[in-house]
């Protein structure tokens, strides 16, 4: 009886790991789409309302979901105080604080942080061009992820279940 319970638990645990990894892909896609929405809103605020970057970030923070709303709000407040620190440093610090724990790849995170290097201290046209360039890269990444997501999700789920069965047989 004890062996059967252990076998069931091993299969269940491995299956849960597969499903968690599968859910991570959906979470990554959600965050990338939320970043895209955020940047489109920021570009609109900067281009059409002629807002400064901190003001635009504060205004947009109320229109997006976690963790981006806290990230934008904190970054805007720190940038408005401006205590001699470069905007890129503020941007990176808050990105590490709010976005690092989410399911984004290291590449996604580094590209997002690099965006902060080009925002903040340049004129409006350069900021707009930078946002457009990053949005094109982001769109390509979202399209690729959307295309491969069903296959990867199914693969992770299947591998989780099969590895659980394999381990259960191996342990018996």
Order of alpha helices (4+ residues) and beta strands (2+ residues): alpha-alpha-alpha-alpha-alpha-alpha
